[in-house]
């Protein structure tokens, strides 16, 4: 049962990180065009993929990780690499909820306004996009740190 939980956990991590990385890629690809229709489409897709993959991925990663640790008789708060990974993953989730997700919605709204009005405020979009990229990078690097802790299992 432990190996099945570990497989579910690792698969969820791959899908979670892959979704975030491809979202950043597709936004960068659309941003080069400065076309509000493409930017709206990209941000709408990113928001949808977060709803379908990123958020459920968090639930599966957390549940399968905790269940695997219990099954392996590893104390969650007494095993430094598990605790460290959970802390990094949690901080990433807070950053996503407080900064990244609202900025995504703002980017989508600016692009949508450009589509519907015929006047795209590229400067405003670029300002928000820079902030989104910064917070998004932090929200991505933290779970990558969790991944490193889970694989390397350092003793603190």
C-alpha positions as CSV (number, residue, x, y, z in Angstrom):
1,X,0.0,0.0,0.0
2,X,2.9,2.4,0.8
3,X,4.3,2.1,-2.8
4,X,0.8,2.8,-4.3
5,X,0.5,5.9,-2.1
6,X,4.0,6.9,-3.1
7,X,3.2,6.4,-6.8
8,X,0.0,8.6,-6.5
9,X,2.0,11.2,-4.6
10,X,4.8,11.4,-7.2
11,X,2.4,11.4,-10.1
12,X,0.5,14.3,-8.5
13,X,3.7,16.2,-8.0
14,X,4.6,15.8,-11.6
15,X,1.2,17.0,-12.8
16,X,1.2,19.9,-10.3
17,X,4.6,21.2,-11.3
18,X,4.1,20.5,-14.9
19,X,0.9,22.5,-15.0
20,X,2.6,25.5,-13.3
21,X,5.6,25.4,-15.6
22,X,3.5,25.1,-18.8
23,X,1.3,27.9,-17.6
24,X,4.3,30.2,-17.3
25,X,5.5,29.1,-20.8
26,X,2.1,29.7,-22.5
27,X,1.8,33.1,-20.8
28,X,5.2,34.1,-22.0
29,X,4.4,32.9,-25.5
30,X,1.2,34.9,-25.6
31,X,2.8,38.0,-24.0
32,X,5.2,38.3,-26.8
33,X,2.3,39.0,-29.2
34,X,0.8,41.8,-27.0
35,X,-2.5,40.7,-28.5
36,X,-5.3,41.1,-25.9
37,X,-7.3,38.2,-27.5
38,X,-4.3,35.8,-27.1
39,X,-3.5,37.1,-23.6
40,X,-7.1,36.7,-22.5
41,X,-7.2,33.2,-23.9
42,X,-3.9,32.3,-22.3
43,X,-4.8,33.7,-18.9
44,X,-8.3,32.1,-19.0
45,X,-6.7,28.8,-19.8
46,X,-4.2,29.2,-17.0
47,X,-6.9,30.0,-14.5
48,X,-8.9,27.0,-15.7
49,X,-6.0,24.6,-15.6
50,X,-5.2,25.8,-12.0
51,X,-8.8,24.9,-11.1
52,X,-8.7,21.5,-12.8
53,X,-5.1,20.5,-12.1
54,X,-3.2,22.7,-9.6
55,X,-5.7,22.9,-6.8
56,X,-6.8,19.2,-7.0
57,X,-3.1,18.4,-7.2
58,X,-2.5,20.1,-3.9
59,X,-5.1,18.0,-2.3
60,X,-3.8,14.7,-3.7
61,X,-0.2,15.6,-3.0
62,X,-1.0,16.5,0.6
63,X,-3.3,13.5,1.3
64,X,-1.1,10.9,-0.4
65,X,2.0,12.3,1.3
66,X,0.5,12.2,4.7
67,X,-1.0,8.8,4.2
68,X,2.3,7.4,2.9
69,X,4.2,8.9,5.8
70,X,1.7,7.3,8.2
71,X,2.0,4.0,6.4
72,X,5.8,4.1,6.6
73,X,5.6,5.0,10.3
74,X,7.4,8.3,9.7
75,X,6.5,11.0,12.2
76,X,5.4,13.9,10.1
77,X,6.4,16.6,12.5
78,X,9.4,14.6,13.8
79,X,11.0,14.0,10.3
80,X,12.8,17.2,9.3
81,X,12.6,16.7,5.6
82,X,8.8,16.0,5.7
83,X,8.2,19.0,7.9
84,X,10.4,21.2,5.8
85,X,8.7,20.1,2.6
86,X,5.3,20.8,4.2
87,X,6.3,24.2,5.3
88,X,7.6,25.2,1.8
89,X,4.5,23.7,0.1
90,X,2.2,25.6,2.5
91,X,4.0,28.9,2.0
92,X,3.7,28.3,-1.8
93,X,-0.1,27.8,-1.3
94,X,-0.5,31.0,0.6
95,X,1.5,32.9,-2.0
96,X,-0.7,31.4,-4.7
97,X,-3.9,32.2,-3.0
98,X,-3.0,35.7,-1.8
99,X,-0.8,37.0,-4.7
100,X,-0.7,34.8,-7.8
101,X,-4.4,33.9,-8.3
102,X,-5.6,37.5,-7.8
103,X,-3.0,38.8,-10.2
104,X,-4.0,36.1,-12.8
105,X,-7.6,37.4,-12.6
106,X,-6.4,40.9,-13.0
107,X,-4.4,40.0,-16.1
108,X,-7.4,38.3,-17.6
109,X,-9.6,41.3,-16.8
110,X,-7.1,43.8,-18.4
111,X,-6.9,41.6,-21.5
112,X,-10.7,41.1,-21.6
113,X,-11.1,44.9,-21.4
114,X,-8.8,45.3,-24.3
115,X,-10.8,42.8,-26.4
116,X,-14.2,44.3,-25.6
117,X,-13.2,48.0,-25.8
118,X,-10.8,47.8,-28.7
119,X,-8.2,49.6,-26.5
120,X,-5.6,47.4,-24.8
121,X,-3.7,49.0,-21.9
122,X,-0.4,47.2,-22.6
123,X,1.5,49.2,-20.0
124,X,-0.9,48.2,-17.3
125,X,-0.8,44.6,-18.4
126,X,3.0,44.5,-18.4
127,X,3.1,46.0,-14.9
128,X,0.8,43.4,-13.5
129,X,2.5,40.6,-15.5
130,X,5.9,41.5,-13.9
131,X,4.4,41.2,-10.5
132,X,2.6,37.9,-11.5
133,X,5.9,36.5,-12.8
134,X,7.7,37.4,-9.6
135,X,5.1,35.9,-7.2
136,X,4.6,33.0,-9.6
137,X,8.3,32.3,-9.5
138,X,8.3,32.2,-5.7
139,X,5.2,30.0,-5.7
140,X,7.0,27.6,-8.1
141,X,10.4,27.6,-6.4
142,X,9.0,26.7,-3.0
143,X,7.4,23.4,-4.2
144,X,10.6,22.7,-6.1
145,X,12.4,23.1,-2.8
146,X,9.8,20.6,-1.3
147,X,10.6,18.2,-4.1
148,X,14.4,18.5,-3.3
149,X,13.8,17.8,0.4
150,X,11.6,14.8,-0.4
151,X,14.2,13.3,-2.8
152,X,17.4,14.2,-0.9
153,X,15.9,13.6,2.7
154,X,18.6,15.8,4.4
155,X,18.9,15.6,8.2
156,X,18.6,19.0,9.8
